[in-house]
Every structure is written in C-alpha cells, then in structure tokens.
Amino acid sequence: MTGTAVRPGQETPVPAPGPRGRGLRAALLAVIAVALVALGGGLAVGLGIGQQETPTADSVDAGFSRDMALHHRQGVEMANLALERSEDAEVRQLAFDISSTQTNQAGRMEGWLSLWGLSRSGGEHMAWMGGAHAGHDTSSTSGADRAPMPGMATEAELADLRSLTGTAFDVEFLRLMTRHHQGGFDMAQYAAGNASETAVRTLARSIADTQAAEVTTMVGMLTARGGTPLPAP
C-alpha cells in the first residue's frame, strides 16, 4: 500500500505548493495589492485628500511668479549686455551665471502661470505682498522714466549703461545689478514664507539665498574696481 498513513483523528496533511502554485499565489497577491492602492487613491480623490486649489490671480504664488519673472527678465537683459560688452573675465563669469540662472527661473515661473491658467502680466506690482513693500522707492526719478519695481533700472539708466565701455561699464553694471538683486530680495523672502505651493516657496528661498550671496560678491568686485554701490532700494 502506498501513500502516507493517517491515524484516526489526525488531519490529512496538505501538500506544499509546487513552483507553479507559488507563482500563481504571488501574482494573485500582487493584483490584490494594486487593487488596494487604486482603491485608496480613489477614496483620497473623493475625499479631497492631497488635493490643493489652483492659485488665483491675486494669490502670493501668482503675484510672485508674475513679478519676479519680470524682475528676472531685466536682470537677464543686463547680464547679456555685460556678456557682449565687458572684457573683464570675472564680470563676464558673473554675468553668465546670472543670465543662465535667471532665464531658467523665469521660465519656471511663467510655466506655473500657464499651468494655473493665469496671465503672465496684470495687476498692481507687489500688491500680493500687502503692506510689506510700503516705503520702497521704485525709481530714482519720477514721471515716465519709472522702474516698475524696487531695484529695477530705469530706461535712462539702461541707456547710460549701453553707452559705457571698459571699466566704467563694469562698475556701472555691478552697481545696477547689486541694486537689482537687493530689490528682488524682499519679494523672494516674502514668497518663501507666504506662498501656498511648495515649489514656489522652495524657489523663492533659493532666489533669496543666491541673490544675497551674489550681492556680497558684487560689492567686493565693485570695491576692487574703485566703485561704490548705489543706495539700496
């Protein structure tokens, strides 16, 4: 007689699953796991868990993205002019770094606005900061030749920069760019603490930190070239 003998009262032994059985069991468990994840995700969506409202046109996120992108575009304009005009290797390297970084950052902010279905322009500059920008002078002149935001150069200042060459150009570029960075710092710092989107807060903090460090560098470069900074905005 073959087979395993079973004593009275003893359960019939269950044979261990073979390789094929183990494979089917693993596949079944994987299907169940995927189904549970999908169910959990569906419940989260249904309950609104993990969802965040799209920023509105008057939000800190949108206002910062609009204004800082505009601020950056002038910074890129001045940096590219330095790349064309300056013969100073240190100034050219600084200009290249500013142009590359701010071009990338402006593109990201304008991309967010497009994703949110918002215009890249419109509204009062820096109104999204409430009273945090009170007391900032937006230009060194009045009338038509006013800069739209603190630190930005006026058209007259840009025209003067384009007329210069040599060390005189380098000094004026560093003066304008130092003030430009200082003017953008408050916006970045405010957005870093008040924006609702994590990506916006992270970028704003990066801008504040980077520009503060570059201001220190540029003041040193100015001193080495016999220049002095403009009054802070």
Residue pairs with C-beta under 8 A, 6 or more apart in sequence:
4 13
6 12
6 13
17 25
43 49
44 50
45 51
52 196
52 197
54 116
54 117
55 61
55 62
55 116
55 118
55 196
55 197
56 62
57 118
57 119
57 122
57 123
58 123
58 127
58 128
59 128
59 195
59 196
60 128
60 129
60 190
60 191
60 194
60 195
60 196
60 200
61 112
61 116
61 191
61 195
61 196
61 197
61 200
62 113
62 116
62 118
62 128
63 123
63 126
63 127
63 128
63 129
64 109
64 128
64 187
64 188
64 190
64 191
64 195
64 200
64 204
65 109
65 110
65 112
65 113
65 200
66 109
66 113
66 118
66 119
66 120
66 121
66 122
66 123
67 125
67 126
67 128
67 149
67 187
68 105
68 106
68 109
68 184
68 187
68 188
68 191
68 204
68 207
69 105
69 106
69 109
69 110
69 113
69 120
70 121
70 125
70 148
70 149
71 149
71 151
71 152
71 180
71 183
71 184
71 187
72 102
72 103
72 105
72 106
72 109
72 184
73 102
73 106
74 152
74 153
74 180
75 98
75 102
75 177
75 180
75 181
75 184
76 98
76 99
76 102
76 103
76 106
77 158
78 153
78 158
78 161
78 173
78 176
78 177
78 180
79 95
79 96
79 98
79 99
79 102
79 177
80 95
80 99
81 161
81 162
81 173
82 91
82 92
82 94
82 95
82 169
82 170
82 173
83 92
83 95
83 96
83 99
85 164
85 165
85 169
86 92
86 95
86 169
86 170
86 173
87 166
88 167
88 170
90 221
91 170
91 173
91 174
91 221
94 214
94 217
94 218
94 221
95 173
98 177
98 214
101 210
105 203
105 207
108 203
109 203
110 120
112 197
112 199
112 200
113 119
113 120
114 120
125 148
125 149
126 133
126 149
126 187
129 186
129 187
129 190
132 186
132 190
133 150
133 186
133 187
136 150
136 183
136 186
136 233
137 150
137 233
138 146
138 147
138 148
138 149
138 150
138 152
138 233
139 145
139 146
139 147
139 152
139 154
140 154
140 157
141 154
141 156
145 154
145 155
145 156
146 154
147 153
147 154
149 183
149 184
149 187
150 182
150 183
150 184
150 186
150 233
151 179
151 180
151 181
151 182
151 183
151 184
151 233
152 180
152 183
153 161
153 176
153 179
153 180
157 176
160 172
161 169
161 172
161 173
161 176
164 172
167 225
167 226
170 225
171 222
171 225
171 226
171 227
172 227
174 218
174 221
174 222
174 225
174 227
175 222
175 227
175 228
175 229
175 230
176 230
177 218
178 215
178 218
178 219
178 222
178 229
178 230
179 229
179 230
179 231
179 232
179 233
181 211
181 212
181 214
181 215
181 218
182 211
182 215
182 232
182 233
183 233
184 207
184 211
185 208
185 211
185 212
185 215
187 204
188 204
188 205
188 207
188 208
188 211
189 204
189 208
190 204
191 200
191 201
191 204
192 201
192 204
192 205
192 208
193 201
195 201
195 204
219 229
222 228
222 229
